[in-house]
Amino acid sequence: MFFCFSELYQMTNRLANVLRSHSVKCGDRVVIYMPVMPLSVAAMMACVRIGALHSVVFAGFSADALATRIKDCKIWYCLWDSICLRKFEMLLLHFSVFS
């Protein structure tokens, strides 16, 4: 899968506008809980664009590890992907976020 810069730029701007519409502003803390994919890169760049601090927790981490990072950093917002494919099986990530 390949993306050109303009596609990543558009994805970043759209995601930054979504974050702004949910009242994320400069200095807010956001955790990004996604597998390695272009959307996770766009999420990081969108946080940088609006000045929000971001912490990346990749999808291989457990619910306890995610909860520890959220509590330690006093995170206000969480971006996640609901499903991840790992070794040909589906992982449901939203259960880790809500537990």
C-alpha positions as CSV (number, residue, x, y, z in Angstrom):
1,M,0.0,0.0,0.0
2,F,1.4,3.4,-1.0
3,F,0.3,6.9,-0.2
4,C,1.5,10.0,-1.8
5,F,2.2,13.1,0.3
6,S,-0.9,14.9,-0.8
7,E,-3.1,12.0,0.3
8,L,-1.4,11.9,3.7
9,Y,-1.7,15.7,3.9
10,Q,-5.5,15.6,3.3
11,M,-6.0,12.8,5.8
12,T,-4.0,14.7,8.4
13,N,-6.0,17.9,7.8
14,R,-9.3,16.0,8.0
15,L,-8.3,14.3,11.3
16,A,-7.1,17.6,12.7
17,N,-10.5,19.2,11.9
18,V,-12.2,16.2,13.6
19,L,-10.0,16.7,16.7
20,R,-10.8,20.4,16.8
21,S,-14.5,19.7,16.5
22,H,-14.2,17.5,19.6
23,S,-12.6,20.5,21.4
24,V,-9.0,19.2,21.4
25,K,-6.7,22.2,21.6
26,C,-3.1,23.1,22.0
27,G,-1.6,21.5,25.1
28,D,-4.3,18.7,25.5
29,R,-3.0,15.1,25.8
30,V,-4.1,12.5,23.3
31,V,-3.3,8.8,23.3
32,I,-3.2,7.0,19.9
33,Y,-4.0,3.3,20.3
34,M,-3.7,1.9,16.7
35,P,-1.8,-0.7,14.8
36,V,0.9,0.5,12.4
37,M,-1.0,1.9,9.5
38,P,-1.2,5.2,7.6
39,L,-4.1,6.5,9.7
40,S,-1.9,6.2,12.9
41,V,0.7,8.4,11.1
42,A,-2.0,10.9,10.1
43,A,-3.2,10.9,13.7
44,M,0.3,11.8,15.0
45,M,0.6,14.5,12.5
46,A,-2.9,15.9,13.2
47,C,-2.0,16.2,16.9
48,V,1.2,18.0,16.0
49,R,-0.7,20.3,13.7
50,I,-3.1,21.5,16.4
51,G,-0.4,21.5,19.1
52,A,-1.8,18.6,21.2
53,L,0.6,16.3,23.0
54,H,0.3,12.7,21.8
55,S,1.4,9.4,23.2
56,V,1.5,6.4,20.8
57,V,0.5,3.0,22.2
58,F,0.6,0.4,19.5
59,A,-2.1,-2.3,19.3
60,G,0.1,-5.0,20.7
61,F,-0.2,-3.6,24.2
62,S,-2.8,-5.1,26.7
63,A,-5.6,-3.3,28.3
64,D,-3.6,-3.0,31.5
65,A,-0.7,-1.4,29.7
66,L,-3.0,1.1,28.0
67,A,-4.7,2.0,31.3
68,T,-1.3,2.5,33.0
69,R,-0.2,4.9,30.3
70,I,-3.5,6.8,30.3
71,K,-3.4,7.2,34.1
72,D,0.3,8.2,34.2
73,C,0.0,10.8,31.4
74,K,-3.5,12.1,32.5
75,I,-4.8,11.6,29.0
76,W,-8.0,13.5,28.0
77,Y,-8.6,12.0,24.6
78,C,-8.1,8.6,23.1
79,L,-8.0,7.7,19.4
80,W,-8.3,4.0,18.5
81,D,-9.0,1.6,15.8
82,S,-11.7,-0.9,16.6
83,I,-10.3,-3.9,14.8
84,C,-6.7,-5.0,14.1
85,L,-5.4,-8.0,12.1
86,R,-2.5,-9.8,13.8
87,K,-1.2,-13.1,12.6
88,F,-4.4,-13.7,10.5
89,E,-6.7,-13.3,13.5
90,M,-8.9,-10.3,14.4
91,L,-8.2,-8.4,17.6
92,L,-11.0,-6.2,18.9
93,L,-9.2,-3.2,20.3
94,H,-12.2,-1.3,21.6
95,F,-12.6,-3.8,24.5
96,S,-9.1,-2.8,25.6
97,V,-10.1,0.9,25.6
98,F,-13.3,0.5,27.5
99,S,-12.0,-2.0,30.1
